[in-house]
Amino acid sequence: MKKIKGTRKIVMLILLLGWTIIVAVLYFVNRILDGAIVPPRLFLPIGGIILLLASYLIVSIMQYNRNIRSSHERIHRIEREIMDTLEQIRQHEANRTQASQPVAGTPKSYRRELETKSPKFIEKLREAVPGLTEGEENLCVLIKLNLKNKEIVHTLDIDSNTIYTFRSRLKRKLPLGENDTMDEWIRKLE
């Protein structure tokens, strides 16, 4: 679009210069025919001025074309850099997404796995500790399946510091004996 506008501008300048030369020539031819101007003294300076104007216009047009060409080259270089950067960002994001994928499955898949191994576990857990939230039940399921804290964090998609808060709240709700740990109590429940 800019190239079209630049070309129009060049054409307009050439037309303007052409019309100026034609008008000047016609004017001076008319003055010479009337006898008001002596040709040798006037044509030399006017011809020089016209030649200077034409030279300046040609040099300006050439400089304008060089500027346009260098601008287009810069634009293409910047576009390539942007595309390369976007590709790097996409690759980084894909790598980051793959790295943050949970090590194991989802809480629902673990529930299904536990139901095949110990079908009555959830019912007995609800009888022993009424009022557990779904998140607390999921934590109990993962503990029952002997998952480590790191695996639980990835499965529940929570912060690594949050697991300790989550465990302490659950521990307060469980009817633990003096020598029982939370993990042992959950694993004993059948």
Backbone as JSON Lines, residues from 0, in Angstrom:
{"i":0,"aa":"M","n":[0.83,-1.19,0.0],"ca":[0.0,0.0,0.0],"c":[0.88,1.25,0.0]}
{"i":1,"aa":"K","n":[1.94,1.24,0.81],"ca":[2.83,2.39,0.87],"c":[3.57,2.56,-0.45]}
{"i":2,"aa":"K","n":[3.91,1.44,-1.09],"ca":[4.62,1.5,-2.36],"c":[3.75,2.16,-3.43]}
{"i":3,"aa":"I","n":[2.46,1.86,-3.42],"ca":[1.53,2.46,-4.38],"c":[1.44,3.96,-4.14]}
{"i":4,"aa":"K","n":[1.34,4.37,-2.87],"ca":[1.27,5.8,-2.56],"c":[2.56,6.5,-2.97]}
{"i":5,"aa":"G","n":[3.71,5.86,-2.75],"ca":[4.99,6.44,-3.14],"c":[5.1,6.58,-4.64]}
{"i":6,"aa":"T","n":[4.63,5.6,-5.38],"ca":[4.67,5.65,-6.84],"c":[3.76,6.76,-7.34]}
{"i":7,"aa":"R","n":[2.61,6.92,-6.76],"ca":[1.7,8.01,-7.15],"c":[2.36,9.37,-6.92]}
{"i":8,"aa":"K","n":[3.06,9.49,-5.81],"ca":[3.73,10.75,-5.49],"c":[4.8,11.06,-6.53]}
{"i":9,"aa":"I","n":[5.56,10.05,-6.93],"ca":[6.61,10.24,-7.94],"c":[5.99,10.65,-9.27]}
{"i":10,"aa":"V","n":[4.93,9.98,-9.67],"ca":[4.25,10.31,-10.93],"c":[3.72,11.74,-10.88]}
{"i":11,"aa":"M","n":[3.15,12.14,-9.75],"ca":[2.62,13.5,-9.62],"c":[3.75,14.54,-9.73]}
{"i":12,"aa":"L","n":[4.9,14.25,-9.11],"ca":[6.03,15.18,-9.2],"c":[6.55,15.3,-10.63]}
{"i":13,"aa":"I","n":[6.62,14.18,-11.34],"ca":[7.07,14.22,-12.74],"c":[6.09,15.0,-13.6]}
{"i":14,"aa":"L","n":[4.79,14.76,-13.4],"ca":[3.78,15.51,-14.15],"c":[3.85,17.0,-13.85]}
{"i":15,"aa":"L","n":[4.05,17.34,-12.58],"ca":[4.15,18.75,-12.19],"c":[5.36,19.41,-12.84]}
{"i":16,"aa":"L","n":[6.49,18.72,-12.82],"ca":[7.69,19.25,-13.45],"c":[7.49,19.4,-14.96]}
{"i":17,"aa":"G","n":[6.87,18.39,-15.58],"ca":[6.61,18.46,-17.02],"c":[5.72,19.63,-17.38]}
{"i":18,"aa":"W","n":[4.64,19.82,-16.65],"ca":[3.74,20.95,-16.92],"c":[4.44,22.28,-16.68]}
{"i":19,"aa":"T","n":[5.27,22.34,-15.66],"ca":[5.99,23.58,-15.38],"c":[6.93,23.92,-16.54]}
{"i":20,"aa":"I","n":[7.63,22.93,-17.05],"ca":[8.54,23.16,-18.18],"c":[7.76,23.59,-19.41]}
{"i":21,"aa":"I","n":[6.65,22.92,-19.7],"ca":[5.83,23.26,-20.88],"c":[5.3,24.69,-20.76]}
{"i":22,"aa":"V","n":[4.77,25.04,-19.59],"ca":[4.23,26.39,-19.4],"c":[5.34,27.42,-19.53]}
{"i":23,"aa":"A","n":[6.5,27.13,-18.93],"ca":[7.62,28.08,-19.01],"c":[8.08,28.27,-20.45]}
{"i":24,"aa":"V","n":[8.2,27.17,-21.18],"ca":[8.63,27.27,-22.59],"c":[7.61,28.07,-23.39]}
{"i":25,"aa":"L","n":[6.33,27.76,-23.24],"ca":[5.29,28.49,-23.98],"c":[5.29,29.98,-23.62]}
{"i":26,"aa":"Y","n":[5.47,30.27,-22.34],"ca":[5.49,31.67,-21.9],"c":[6.65,32.41,-22.55]}
{"i":27,"aa":"F","n":[7.83,31.79,-22.5],"ca":[9.0,32.49,-23.06],"c":[8.97,32.55,-24.57]}
{"i":28,"aa":"V","n":[8.41,31.55,-25.22],"ca":[8.25,31.61,-26.68],"c":[7.31,32.75,-27.03]}
{"i":29,"aa":"N","n":[6.25,32.89,-26.29],"ca":[5.29,33.98,-26.52],"c":[5.96,35.33,-26.31]}
{"i":30,"aa":"R","n":[6.78,35.46,-25.26],"ca":[7.47,36.73,-24.97],"c":[8.51,37.06,-26.06]}
{"i":31,"aa":"I","n":[9.15,35.99,-26.56],"ca":[10.15,36.23,-27.62],"c":[9.47,36.7,-28.89]}
{"i":32,"aa":"L","n":[8.33,36.09,-29.21],"ca":[7.6,36.48,-30.42],"c":[7.07,37.9,-30.31]}
{"i":33,"aa":"D","n":[6.75,38.35,-29.11],"ca":[6.29,39.72,-28.92],"c":[7.46,40.7,-28.96]}
{"i":34,"aa":"G","n":[8.68,40.2,-28.86],"ca":[9.86,41.05,-28.9],"c":[10.24,41.61,-27.55]}
{"i":35,"aa":"A","n":[9.64,41.15,-26.48],"ca":[9.92,41.69,-25.16],"c":[11.2,41.11,-24.57]}
{"i":36,"aa":"I","n":[11.63,39.95,-25.02],"ca":[12.8,39.3,-24.44],"c":[13.82,39.05,-25.54]}
{"i":37,"aa":"V","n":[15.05,39.28,-25.2],"ca":[16.13,38.97,-26.13],"c":[16.57,37.54,-25.79]}
{"i":38,"aa":"P","n":[16.45,36.59,-26.72],"ca":[16.64,35.18,-26.43],"c":[17.98,34.79,-25.78]}
{"i":39,"aa":"P","n":[19.14,35.19,-26.27],"ca":[20.36,34.64,-25.71],"c":[20.58,34.97,-24.23]}
{"i":40,"aa":"R","n":[20.2,36.16,-23.79],"ca":[20.46,36.54,-22.4],"c":[19.52,35.83,-21.43]}
{"i":41,"aa":"L","n":[18.33,35.52,-21.79],"ca":[17.35,34.97,-20.85],"c":[17.34,33.44,-20.83]}
{"i":42,"aa":"F","n":[17.53,32.8,-21.97],"ca":[17.4,31.35,-22.01],"c":[18.48,30.61,-21.23]}
{"i":43,"aa":"L","n":[19.65,31.18,-21.17],"ca":[20.72,30.51,-20.44],"c":[20.4,30.37,-18.95]}
{"i":44,"aa":"P","n":[20.02,31.45,-18.23],"ca":[19.68,31.27,-16.81],"c":[18.42,30.42,-16.6]}
{"i":45,"aa":"I","n":[17.42,30.6,-17.43],"ca":[16.18,29.83,-17.26],"c":[16.45,28.36,-17.54]}
{"i":46,"aa":"G","n":[17.21,28.06,-18.57],"ca":[17.56,26.68,-18.88],"c":[18.35,26.05,-17.74]}
{"i":47,"aa":"G","n":[19.24,26.84,-17.14],"ca":[20.02,26.34,-16.0],"c":[19.13,26.03,-14.8]}
{"i":48,"aa":"I","n":[18.18,26.93,-14.55],"ca":[17.26,26.73,-13.42],"c":[16.41,25.48,-13.65]}
{"i":49,"aa":"I","n":[15.9,25.34,-14.88],"ca":[15.08,24.17,-15.2],"c":[15.91,22.9,-15.09]}
{"i":50,"aa":"L","n":[17.16,22.94,-15.57],"ca":[18.04,21.79,-15.47],"c":[18.33,21.44,-14.01]}
{"i":51,"aa":"L","n":[18.56,22.45,-13.17],"ca":[18.78,22.21,-11.74],"c":[17.55,21.6,-11.08]}
{"i":52,"aa":"L","n":[16.38,22.14,-11.41],"ca":[15.14,21.59,-10.84],"c":[14.92,20.14,-11.26]}
{"i":53,"aa":"A","n":[15.17,19.85,-12.53],"ca":[14.99,18.48,-13.02],"c":[15.99,17.54,-12.34]}
{"i":54,"aa":"S","n":[17.24,17.99,-12.2],"ca":[18.26,17.17,-11.54],"c":[17.89,16.92,-10.09]}
{"i":55,"aa":"Y","n":[17.44,17.97,-9.41],"ca":[17.05,17.82,-8.0],"c":[15.89,16.84,-7.87]}
{"i":56,"aa":"L","n":[14.93,16.94,-8.79],"ca":[13.78,16.04,-8.75],"c":[14.21,14.6,-8.98]}
{"i":57,"aa":"I","n":[15.09,14.37,-9.94],"ca":[15.55,13.01,-10.22],"c":[16.31,12.44,-9.03]}
{"i":58,"aa":"V","n":[17.2,13.25,-8.43],"ca":[17.96,12.79,-7.25],"c":[17.02,12.51,-6.09]}
{"i":59,"aa":"S","n":[16.02,13.36,-5.9],"ca":[15.04,13.15,-4.82],"c":[14.27,11.85,-5.03]}
{"i":60,"aa":"I","n":[13.87,11.6,-6.27],"ca":[13.13,10.37,-6.58],"c":[14.01,9.14,-6.31]}
{"i":61,"aa":"M","n":[15.27,9.21,-6.72],"ca":[16.17,8.07,-6.48],"c":[16.38,7.84,-4.99]}
{"i":62,"aa":"Q","n":[16.56,8.92,-4.23],"ca":[16.74,8.8,-2.78],"c":[15.47,8.23,-2.12]}
{"i":63,"aa":"Y","n":[14.33,8.69,-2.59],"ca":[13.06,8.2,-2.07],"c":[12.92,6.7,-2.32]}
{"i":64,"aa":"N","n":[13.28,6.25,-3.53],"ca":[13.22,4.81,-3.84],"c":[14.18,4.02,-2.97]}
{"i":65,"aa":"R","n":[15.4,4.55,-2.73],"ca":[16.35,3.87,-1.85],"c":[15.79,3.76,-0.44]}
{"i":66,"aa":"N","n":[15.18,4.84,0.05],"ca":[14.59,4.82,1.39],"c":[13.46,3.79,1.49]}
{"i":67,"aa":"I","n":[12.63,3.74,0.47],"ca":[11.54,2.76,0.46],"c":[12.1,1.35,0.47]}
{"i":68,"aa":"R","n":[13.11,1.09,-0.37],"ca":[13.7,-0.25,-0.44],"c":[14.32,-0.64,0.9]}
{"i":69,"aa":"S","n":[15.06,0.26,1.53],"ca":[15.68,-0.07,2.82],"c":[14.61,-0.25,3.9]}
{"i":70,"aa":"S","n":[13.53,0.54,3.83],"ca":[12.44,0.37,4.79],"c":[11.78,-0.99,4.64]}
{"i":71,"aa":"H","n":[11.56,-1.42,3.4],"ca":[10.96,-2.74,3.16],"c":[11.88,-3.84,3.68]}
{"i":72,"aa":"E","n":[13.18,-3.69,3.46],"ca":[14.13,-4.7,3.96],"c":[14.09,-4.76,5.48]}
{"i":73,"aa":"R","n":[14.05,-3.59,6.14],"ca":[13.97,-3.56,7.6],"c":[12.68,-4.2,8.09]}
{"i":74,"aa":"I","n":[11.58,-3.91,7.41],"ca":[10.29,-4.48,7.81],"c":[10.33,-6.0,7.68]}
{"i":75,"aa":"H","n":[10.87,-6.51,6.58],"ca":[10.95,-7.97,6.41],"c":[11.86,-8.6,7.45]}
{"i":76,"aa":"R","n":[12.96,-7.94,7.78],"ca":[13.87,-8.47,8.8],"c":[13.17,-8.52,10.16]}
{"i":77,"aa":"I","n":[12.45,-7.45,10.49],"ca":[11.72,-7.4,11.77],"c":[10.62,-8.46,11.79]}
{"i":78,"aa":"E","n":[9.91,-8.64,10.67],"ca":[8.88,-9.68,10.6],"c":[9.48,-11.06,10.85]}
{"i":79,"aa":"R","n":[10.64,-11.34,10.23],"ca":[11.3,-12.63,10.45],"c":[11.69,-12.79,11.92]}
{"i":80,"aa":"E","n":[12.22,-11.73,12.53],"ca":[12.6,-11.8,13.94],"c":[11.38,-12.07,14.82]}
{"i":81,"aa":"I","n":[10.28,-11.4,14.52],"ca":[9.04,-11.59,15.29],"c":[8.55,-13.03,15.14]}
{"i":82,"aa":"M","n":[8.57,-13.55,13.91],"ca":[8.11,-14.92,13.69],"c":[9.01,-15.91,14.42]}
{"i":83,"aa":"D","n":[10.33,-15.67,14.4],"ca":[11.25,-16.55,15.13],"c":[10.97,-16.51,16.62]}
{"i":84,"aa":"T","n":[10.75,-15.3,17.15],"ca":[10.47,-15.15,18.57],"c":[9.16,-15.83,18.94]}
{"i":85,"aa":"L","n":[8.13,-15.68,18.1],"ca":[6.85,-16.35,18.36],"c":[7.02,-17.87,18.36]}
{"i":86,"aa":"E","n":[7.82,-18.38,17.44],"ca":[8.05,-19.82,17.4],"c":[8.78,-20.29,18.66]}
{"i":87,"aa":"Q","n":[9.74,-19.5,19.12],"ca":[10.44,-19.84,20.36],"c":[9.49,-19.83,21.54]}
{"i":88,"aa":"I","n":[8.59,-18.85,21.58],"ca":[7.6,-18.77,22.67],"c":[6.68,-19.98,22.62]}
{"i":89,"aa":"R","n":[6.22,-20.36,21.41],"ca":[5.36,-21.53,21.28],"c":[6.06,-22.8,21.76]}
{"i":90,"aa":"Q","n":[7.33,-22.95,21.36],"ca":[8.08,-24.13,21.79],"c":[8.28,-24.14,23.3]}
{"i":91,"aa":"H","n":[8.61,-22.96,23.85],"ca":[8.8,-22.87,25.3],"c":[7.51,-23.22,26.03]}
{"i":92,"aa":"E","n":[6.4,-22.68,25.53],"ca":[5.09,-22.94,26.16],"c":[4.74,-24.42,26.06]}
{"i":93,"aa":"A","n":[5.02,-25.03,24.91],"ca":[4.74,-26.47,24.75],"c":[5.6,-27.29,25.71]}
{"i":94,"aa":"N","n":[6.87,-26.92,25.83],"ca":[7.75,-27.64,26.77],"c":[7.28,-27.46,28.2]}
{"i":95,"aa":"R","n":[6.88,-26.23,28.54],"ca":[6.42,-25.95,29.9],"c":[5.14,-26.72,30.21]}
{"i":96,"aa":"T","n":[4.23,-26.79,29.23],"ca":[2.98,-27.5,29.42],"c":[3.24,-29.0,29.61]}
{"i":97,"aa":"Q","n":[4.15,-29.54,28.8],"ca":[4.47,-30.96,28.94],"c":[5.13,-31.25,30.27]}
{"i":98,"aa":"A","n":[5.98,-30.34,30.74],"ca":[6.68,-30.55,32.01],"c":[5.73,-30.46,33.19]}
{"i":99,"aa":"S","n":[4.66,-29.66,33.06],"ca":[3.75,-29.49,34.19],"c":[2.62,-30.52,34.2]}
{"i":100,"aa":"Q","n":[2.63,-31.45,33.25],"ca":[1.6,-32.49,33.25],"c":[1.76,-33.37,34.48]}
{"i":101,"aa":"P","n":[0.66,-33.78,35.08],"ca":[0.76,-34.63,36.26],"c":[1.52,-35.92,35.96]}
{"i":102,"aa":"V","n":[2.23,-36.39,36.98],"ca":[2.99,-37.62,36.84],"c":[2.04,-38.79,36.65]}
{"i":103,"aa":"A","n":[0.98,-38.78,37.39],"ca":[0.01,-39.88,37.32],"c":[-1.29,-39.35,36.71]}
{"i":104,"aa":"G","n":[-2.4,-40.1,36.94],"ca":[-3.69,-39.72,36.37],"c":[-4.4,-38.67,37.2]}
{"i":105,"aa":"T","n":[-5.72,-38.65,37.03],"ca":[-6.57,-37.7,37.74],"c":[-7.13,-38.36,39.0]}
{"i":106,"aa":"P","n":[-7.67,-37.55,39.93],"ca":[-8.28,-38.15,41.12],"c":[-9.38,-39.16,40.78]}
{"i":107,"aa":"K","n":[-10.14,-38.89,39.72],"ca":[-11.22,-39.83,39.34],"c":[-10.64,-41.17,38.9]}
{"i":108,"aa":"S","n":[-9.53,-41.13,38.16],"ca":[-8.94,-42.41,37.72],"c":[-8.41,-43.18,38.93]}
{"i":109,"aa":"Y","n":[-7.88,-42.47,39.93],"ca":[-7.42,-43.15,41.14],"c":[-8.6,-43.73,41.93]}
{"i":110,"aa":"R","n":[-9.72,-42.99,41.93],"ca":[-10.92,-43.52,42.62],"c":[-11.36,-44.83,41.97]}
{"i":111,"aa":"R","n":[-11.36,-44.85,40.62],"ca":[-11.75,-46.07,39.92],"c":[-10.78,-47.21,40.24]}
{"i":112,"aa":"E","n":[-9.5,-46.88,40.29],"ca":[-8.5,-47.9,40.62],"c":[-8.72,-48.44,42.03]}
{"i":113,"aa":"L","n":[-9.03,-47.53,42.98],"ca":[-9.25,-47.96,44.36],"c":[-10.54,-48.78,44.48]}
{"i":114,"aa":"E","n":[-11.57,-48.41,43.71],"ca":[-12.83,-49.16,43.75],"c":[-12.63,-50.61,43.3]}
{"i":115,"aa":"T","n":[-11.69,-50.83,42.39],"ca":[-11.43,-52.22,41.99],"c":[-10.66,-52.97,43.07]}
{"i":116,"aa":"K","n":[-9.77,-52.28,43.77],"ca":[-8.98,-52.93,44.82],"c":[-9.75,-53.05,46.14]}
{"i":117,"aa":"S","n":[-10.42,-51.97,46.5],"ca":[-11.14,-51.94,47.78],"c":[-12.48,-51.23,47.56]}
{"i":118,"aa":"P","n":[-13.52,-51.97,47.11],"ca":[-14.78,-51.35,46.7],"c":[-15.52,-50.61,47.81]}
{"i":119,"aa":"K","n":[-15.35,-50.96,49.05],"ca":[-16.11,-50.35,50.15],"c":[-15.35,-49.22,50.83]}
{"i":120,"aa":"F","n":[-14.18,-48.85,50.36],"ca":[-13.35,-47.87,51.07],"c":[-14.05,-46.53,51.24]}
{"i":121,"aa":"I","n":[-14.6,-45.97,50.16],"ca":[-15.23,-44.65,50.22],"c":[-16.42,-44.68,51.19]}
{"i":122,"aa":"E","n":[-17.24,-45.73,51.13],"ca":[-18.39,-45.83,52.04],"c":[-17.93,-45.88,53.5]}
{"i":123,"aa":"K","n":[-16.92,-46.7,53.79],"ca":[-16.42,-46.8,55.16],"c":[-15.79,-45.49,55.62]}
{"i":124,"aa":"L","n":[-15.11,-44.81,54.7],"ca":[-14.51,-43.51,55.05],"c":[-15.6,-42.5,55.4]}
{"i":125,"aa":"R","n":[-16.68,-42.48,54.62],"ca":[-17.78,-41.55,54.89],"c":[-18.5,-41.88,56.2]}
{"i":126,"aa":"E","n":[-18.6,-43.16,56.54],"ca":[-19.21,-43.56,57.81],"c":[-18.32,-43.16,58.98]}
{"i":127,"aa":"A","n":[-17.02,-43.38,58.84],"ca":[-16.09,-43.08,59.93],"c":[-15.91,-41.57,60.13]}
{"i":128,"aa":"V","n":[-15.92,-40.82,59.03],"ca":[-15.71,-39.37,59.11],"c":[-16.76,-38.69,58.24]}
{"i":129,"aa":"P","n":[-17.95,-38.39,58.8],"ca":[-18.97,-37.71,58.0],"c":[-18.56,-36.25,57.75]}
{"i":130,"aa":"G","n":[-18.98,-35.73,56.63],"ca":[-18.73,-34.31,56.33],"c":[-17.41,-34.04,55.62]}
{"i":131,"aa":"L","n":[-16.78,-35.06,55.09],"ca":[-15.55,-34.83,54.32],"c":[-15.89,-34.2,52.97]}
{"i":132,"aa":"T","n":[-15.07,-33.29,52.54],"ca":[-15.27,-32.69,51.22],"c":[-14.74,-33.64,50.16]}
{"i":133,"aa":"E","n":[-15.06,-33.36,48.91],"ca":[-14.58,-34.2,47.82],"c":[-13.06,-34.16,47.74]}
{"i":134,"aa":"G","n":[-12.48,-32.99,47.97],"ca":[-11.03,-32.86,47.96],"c":[-10.37,-33.69,49.04]}
{"i":135,"aa":"E","n":[-10.98,-33.71,50.23],"ca":[-10.44,-34.52,51.33],"c":[-10.58,-36.01,51.02]}
{"i":136,"aa":"E","n":[-11.69,-36.39,50.41],"ca":[-11.86,-37.79,50.0],"c":[-10.8,-38.18,48.97]}
{"i":137,"aa":"N","n":[-10.55,-37.27,48.02],"ca":[-9.52,-37.54,47.02],"c":[-8.16,-37.72,47.67]}
{"i":138,"aa":"L","n":[-7.85,-36.88,48.66],"ca":[-6.57,-37.02,49.37],"c":[-6.49,-38.37,50.07]}
{"i":139,"aa":"C","n":[-7.58,-38.79,50.7],"ca":[-7.6,-40.1,51.37],"c":[-7.39,-41.24,50.37]}
{"i":140,"aa":"V","n":[-8.02,-41.12,49.2],"ca":[-7.86,-42.14,48.16],"c":[-6.4,-42.23,47.74]}
{"i":141,"aa":"L","n":[-5.76,-41.07,47.53],"ca":[-4.37,-41.06,47.1],"c":[-3.43,-41.6,48.17]}
{"i":142,"aa":"I","n":[-3.75,-41.3,49.44],"ca":[-2.94,-41.84,50.54],"c":[-3.12,-43.35,50.62]}
{"i":143,"aa":"K","n":[-4.35,-43.81,50.45],"ca":[-4.64,-45.25,50.49],"c":[-3.86,-46.0,49.41]}
{"i":144,"aa":"L","n":[-3.64,-45.35,48.27],"ca":[-2.91,-45.97,47.17],"c":[-1.39,-45.79,47.29]}
{"i":145,"aa":"N","n":[-0.94,-45.31,48.46],"ca":[0.49,-45.15,48.76],"c":[1.22,-44.16,47.85]}
{"i":146,"aa":"L","n":[0.56,-43.1,47.44],"ca":[1.24,-42.08,46.65],"c":[2.04,-41.17,47.56]}
{"i":147,"aa":"K","n":[3.16,-40.7,47.07],"ca":[4.01,-39.77,47.81],"c":[3.42,-38.36,47.7]}
{"i":148,"aa":"N","n":[3.87,-37.47,48.59],"ca":[3.36,-36.09,48.57],"c":[3.56,-35.43,47.21]}
{"i":149,"aa":"K","n":[4.72,-35.65,46.58],"ca":[5.0,-35.03,45.29],"c":[4.0,-35.51,44.23]}
{"i":150,"aa":"E","n":[3.67,-36.78,44.24],"ca":[2.7,-37.32,43.29],"c":[1.3,-36.79,43.59]}
{"i":151,"aa":"I","n":[0.98,-36.63,44.86],"ca":[-0.33,-36.08,45.25],"c":[-0.45,-34.64,44.78]}
{"i":152,"aa":"V","n":[0.62,-33.86,44.96],"ca":[0.63,-32.46,44.52],"c":[0.35,-32.38,43.02]}
{"i":153,"aa":"H","n":[1.01,-33.22,42.22],"ca":[0.79,-33.2,40.77],"c":[-0.61,-33.67,40.41]}
{"i":154,"aa":"T","n":[-1.09,-34.68,41.09],"ca":[-2.41,-35.23,40.77],"c":[-3.52,-34.23,41.09]}
{"i":155,"aa":"L","n":[-3.44,-33.61,42.27],"ca":[-4.48,-32.65,42.67],"c":[-4.24,-31.26,42.09]}
{"i":156,"aa":"D","n":[-3.08,-31.09,41.44],"ca":[-2.72,-29.81,40.83],"c":[-2.75,-28.67,41.85]}
{"i":157,"aa":"I","n":[-2.03,-28.88,42.96],"ca":[-1.95,-27.88,44.01],"c":[-0.49,-27.53,44.25]}
{"i":158,"aa":"D","n":[-0.27,-26.45,44.98],"ca":[1.08,-26.0,45.31],"c":[1.72,-26.99,46.28]}
{"i":159,"aa":"S","n":[3.04,-27.12,46.21],"ca":[3.73,-28.09,47.07],"c":[3.62,-27.73,48.55]}
{"i":160,"aa":"N","n":[3.45,-26.46,48.89],"ca":[3.28,-26.07,50.3],"c":[1.85,-26.3,50.79]}
{"i":161,"aa":"T","n":[0.9,-26.3,49.87],"ca":[-0.51,-26.46,50.23],"c":[-0.8,-27.87,50.75]}
{"i":162,"aa":"I","n":[-0.05,-28.85,50.29],"ca":[-0.33,-30.23,50.69],"c":[-0.24,-30.39,52.21]}
{"i":163,"aa":"Y","n":[0.68,-29.67,52.86],"ca":[0.83,-29.79,54.31],"c":[-0.37,-29.19,55.05]}
{"i":164,"aa":"T","n":[-0.86,-28.06,54.55],"ca":[-2.07,-27.47,55.14],"c":[-3.26,-28.4,54.94]}
{"i":165,"aa":"F","n":[-3.38,-28.94,53.75],"ca":[-4.45,-29.85,53.39],"c":[-4.43,-31.08,54.3]}
{"i":166,"aa":"R","n":[-3.25,-31.64,54.51],"ca":[-3.1,-32.83,55.36],"c":[-3.44,-32.52,56.82]}
{"i":167,"aa":"S","n":[-3.01,-31.34,57.32],"ca":[-3.28,-31.02,58.74],"c":[-4.77,-30.82,58.98]}
{"i":168,"aa":"R","n":[-5.49,-30.21,58.04],"ca":[-6.95,-30.04,58.19],"c":[-7.65,-31.4,58.2]}
{"i":169,"aa":"L","n":[-7.19,-32.28,57.31],"ca":[-7.78,-33.62,57.25],"c":[-7.48,-34.39,58.54]}
{"i":170,"aa":"K","n":[-6.28,-34.25,59.05],"ca":[-5.86,-34.96,60.27],"c":[-6.75,-34.58,61.45]}
{"i":171,"aa":"R","n":[-7.13,-33.29,61.54],"ca":[-8.0,-32.84,62.64],"c":[-9.38,-33.47,62.57]}
{"i":172,"aa":"K","n":[-9.85,-33.8,61.37],"ca":[-11.19,-34.39,61.22],"c":[-11.21,-35.89,61.5]}
{"i":173,"aa":"L","n":[-10.07,-36.56,61.36],"ca":[-10.04,-38.02,61.52],"c":[-9.99,-38.43,62.99]}
{"i":174,"aa":"P","n":[-10.69,-39.52,63.35],"ca":[-10.67,-40.02,64.73],"c":[-9.42,-40.9,64.96]}
{"i":175,"aa":"L","n":[-8.28,-40.26,65.11],"ca":[-7.02,-40.99,65.26],"c":[-6.79,-41.4,66.71]}
{"i":176,"aa":"G","n":[-6.17,-42.56,66.88],"ca":[-5.75,-43.0,68.22],"c":[-4.44,-42.31,68.59]}
{"i":177,"aa":"E","n":[-3.97,-42.57,69.81],"ca":[-2.74,-41.91,70.28],"c":[-1.52,-42.3,69.45]}
{"i":178,"aa":"N","n":[-1.43,-43.53,69.05],"ca":[-0.24,-44.0,68.34],"c":[-0.43,-44.07,66.83]}
{"i":179,"aa":"D","n":[-1.61,-43.69,66.33],"ca":[-1.88,-43.77,64.89],"c":[-1.39,-42.52,64.16]}
{"i":180,"aa":"T","n":[-0.87,-42.73,62.98],"ca":[-0.62,-41.6,62.07],"c":[-1.78,-41.57,61.09]}
{"i":181,"aa":"M","n":[-1.94,-40.44,60.45],"ca":[-3.05,-40.29,59.51],"c":[-2.92,-41.31,58.37]}
{"i":182,"aa":"D","n":[-1.73,-41.46,57.81],"ca":[-1.54,-42.39,56.7],"c":[-1.85,-43.82,57.11]}
{"i":183,"aa":"E","n":[-1.4,-44.22,58.3],"ca":[-1.66,-45.59,58.78],"c":[-3.16,-45.81,58.97]}
{"i":184,"aa":"W","n":[-3.84,-44.83,59.58],"ca":[-5.28,-44.96,59.83],"c":[-6.03,-45.13,58.52]}
{"i":185,"aa":"I","n":[-5.68,-44.32,57.5],"ca":[-6.36,-44.4,56.2],"c":[-6.07,-45.75,55.54]}
{"i":186,"aa":"R","n":[-4.85,-46.21,55.61],"ca":[-4.49,-47.48,54.96],"c":[-5.14,-48.68,55.65]}
{"i":187,"aa":"K","n":[-5.38,-48.58,56.96],"ca":[-6.03,-49.68,57.69],"c":[-7.51,-49.78,57.36]}
{"i":188,"aa":"L","n":[-8.11,-48.65,57.0],"ca":[-9.55,-48.62,56.71],"c":[-9.82,-49.45,55.45]}
{"i":189,"aa":"E","n":[-10.69,-50.44,55.57],"ca":[-11.0,-51.32,54.43],"c":[-12.43,-51.18,54.06]}
